[in-house]
Amino acid sequence: MLIFILRRLAIALCVALTVSIVSFSLLHMSGDLATAIAGPESSAAQVEQIRVQFGLDRPMTTQYVDWLAKAVHLDFGNSFYFNGPVMEMIAERLPITFKLGGSALLLAILVAIPLGVLAAIYRDTWLDRIALMIAVVGQAMPSFWFGLTLILIFAVTLHWLPVAGNESWQHFILPAVALGYYAMPAMMRLTRSGMLEVLGSDYIRTARAKGLSKSKVVFKHALRNAVIPVVALAAVELGFMLGGSVVIESVYSMQGLGQLAWDAISRNDYPVVQAVVLIIAMFYIGLTFLADIINALLDPRIRTR
């Protein structure tokens, strides 16, 4: 067990280092940063002054090591456009993104698990086919298109919910549905396959032979074992949602981390882009590592190693 955890931790650290290198290099490969910061109408002397001011005249490896050393201490410098500390801006926007991601994940779980259970109980019936169709549509449909469709129906046509913003809980309903619907199919199919496997096991047949009711067999004996992998998957899906919030927050004009990233990209605000990419990636890596640990704790084959 300890060897498994240490191996997974080493892999997570390697992935984190790779992400930091890629996020740092991509921005520098996009062009001359000094020229982008100074503007197209700046003189050569002004560009050179900015190059020296931001340390862009130093070797690339020196710049990366210096940036990474500061990033470890959550110091990402100042924003080029907003003229403020990057970490303060992220700390202000991060709760909105977490609230959106948590709401979307909760909604996906509340829909996916009951739907997966019903699809397994009524296998090869019209209910099973409808559940699988919903899963296929959810994975095939782009989240931004679904978000725009929800706005058109529930905000523009019916006037039930607000179009954009994040002032109240009503503003989170449509973006949470749009974001959660993308994560729901994987959890629904995993619940269905887990339930089908558990319902065919020996101890379930024994429980039925003892005369236990169908609801007690399904919810007390089968579901609690079938839902174990879904818990680990939910942690991974939360990481996907934090990354997917960049698109959804832009669609609904929510002032979260995703909207901050979009504004920074459109204005060539490189320190903010680097920080947002790195932080979202670190959250995803951490949640994936957590999912591996959960699987290890629940899997007796790994736990006994």
NORTAUR-V361832 format. One record per helix or strand of 3 or more residues. SS is the DSSP state (alpha for helix, beta for strand). FROM is the first residue (numbers start at 1). LEN is the number of residues. If there is no record, write none. Layout:
# NORTAUR-V361832
SS | FROM | LEN
SS | FROM | LEN
This chain:
# NORTAUR-V361832
alpha | 2 | 28
alpha | 33 | 6
alpha | 44 | 10
alpha | 60 | 13
alpha | 86 | 36
alpha | 126 | 15
alpha | 143 | 15
alpha | 171 | 29
alpha | 202 | 8
alpha | 214 | 13
alpha | 228 | 24
alpha | 257 | 10
alpha | 270 | 29
alpha | 300 | 4
